[in-house]
Amino acid sequence: MDSAVAALEAYYATDKDADEWFDDLQPMLSRQGQVAYETVDPTVIPDVEVTGDPSVVRHEGGGAITIAVPTTAGDVQVELIVEEAGHDWSVDRFRFPSDGG
């Protein structure tokens, strides 16, 4: 769950230029996540902070889990995967409250 919070905090760290912002976030992302977020302009990301402890929303075994992280904008669901055996969890996708969960 720590990796979900760390990645979300890096996502919301918008006080950087786009290259620095993505350089900080990229190591926490899956290959698919890197493609999805590499063109994000951090200046359009709202000012949001993590406000509580994360909780497991879905874990059906294997290499995928969804973690809910409470923020000032509502719960963000962080989808984590293990791309290769023996590797750490990587963020595949953020699901924001404005996306319908």
Number of C-alpha atoms within 10 A of each C-alpha: 17 11 16 24 20 13 21 23 16 17 20 17 17 19 11 12 11 15 13 12 20 20 12 14 23 21 13 22 20 19 14 12 19 18 13 13 18 15 11 14 14 19 12 8 12 10 12 16 15 19 13 13 12 20 13 13 13 13 12 8 7 8 14 17 20 24 23 25 23 18 19 12 15 17 20 25 25 27 21 26 20 17 15 9 7 7 9 14 22 24 28 23 19 22 15 17 13 10 8 6 12
